[in-house]
Amino acid sequence: MRRLVIDARLAGQSGIGTYLRQMVPRVTRALVGWRPIVLVRNLRQHAIVSALAIETEVHAWDVPPLSLRCLACVPPCATAQDLLWVPHFNVPLRSSIPLA
């Protein structure tokens, strides 16, 4: 089963957070055969993921979402066989992982 790694570190914010809260449940329900993995800033955000109303694996990725460090690395749980969905503009600049 392929994995969709979703960067939801901004789910608690307005703007992109609203988009994430609306779209993540719809996308994950529509992707049959994919296992969603949701990235949060810290595990206290697990409540945010619960609010998304999806059953998923949750990983903490404590890299500030809008930092230069974020642009330079990919989530440690993501592999080249995964699909990484970064719904905001700070996608990794160099990545062997396909981006959505």
RABELLIN-V469156 format. One record per residue. N is the residue number from 1. RES is the residue in one letter. PSI is psi in radians with two decimals (NA if undefined). D_FIRST is the distance of its C-alpha to the first C-alpha in Angstrom with 1 decimal. Layout:
N;RES;PSI;D_FIRST
N;RES;PSI;D_FIRST
//
This chain:
1;M;2.24;0.0
2;R;2.70;3.8
3;R;2.40;6.5
4;L;1.93;9.8
5;V;2.05;12.7
6;I;2.10;15.7
7;D;1.74;19.1
8;A;0.50;21.0
9;R;-0.32;23.9
10;L;0.30;26.4
11;A;-0.42;25.3
12;G;-0.01;28.6
13;Q;3.00;30.7
14;S;3.09;32.4
15;G;-1.85;31.5
16;I;-0.53;28.0
17;G;-0.71;27.4
18;T;-0.76;28.4
19;Y;-0.84;26.0
20;L;-0.80;23.1
21;R;-0.51;24.2
22;Q;-0.70;24.4
23;M;-0.65;21.4
24;V;-0.83;18.5
25;P;-0.68;18.5
26;R;-0.77;18.8
27;V;-0.80;16.1
28;T;-0.58;13.5
29;R;-0.55;14.7
30;A;-0.37;14.6
31;L;1.45;11.1
32;V;2.36;9.6
33;G;0.07;5.9
34;W;2.51;5.8
35;R;1.99;6.6
36;P;2.45;10.2
37;I;2.14;12.2
38;V;2.26;15.9
39;L;2.28;18.5
40;V;2.83;22.0
41;R;-0.76;25.3
42;N;2.86;26.0
43;L;-0.24;24.9
44;R;-0.37;27.8
45;Q;0.05;25.9
46;H;-0.55;23.5
47;A;-0.60;25.9
48;I;-0.75;25.0
49;V;-0.70;21.3
50;S;-0.64;22.5
51;A;-0.35;24.6
52;L;-0.20;21.7
53;A;0.72;21.0
54;I;2.64;17.2
55;E;2.14;15.4
56;T;2.86;13.7
57;E;2.41;13.8
58;V;2.32;16.9
59;H;2.41;18.2
60;A;2.32;21.8
61;W;1.65;22.6
62;D;0.74;26.3
63;V;2.21;27.1
64;P;2.23;29.4
65;P;-0.56;27.5
66;L;0.65;30.4
67;S;2.84;31.6
68;L;-0.61;32.1
69;R;-0.65;30.0
70;C;-0.64;27.0
71;L;-0.37;27.6
72;A;-0.10;27.7
73;C;2.87;24.5
74;V;2.78;20.8
75;P;2.38;19.1
76;P;-0.39;18.9
77;C;-0.21;15.5
78;A;2.46;14.0
79;T;2.99;13.3
80;A;-0.30;13.7
81;Q;-0.15;10.1
82;D;2.98;9.8
83;L;2.20;11.7
84;L;2.11;14.7
85;W;1.92;16.6
86;V;1.75;20.1
87;P;0.20;22.2
88;H;-3.12;25.5
89;F;-0.12;27.5
90;N;1.08;26.9
91;V;2.66;24.0
92;P;2.37;24.0
93;L;-0.58;26.5
94;R;2.07;25.0
95;S;2.39;21.2
96;S;0.00;19.1
97;I;2.24;16.1
98;P;2.45;15.8
99;L;2.49;17.4
100;A;NA;17.3
//
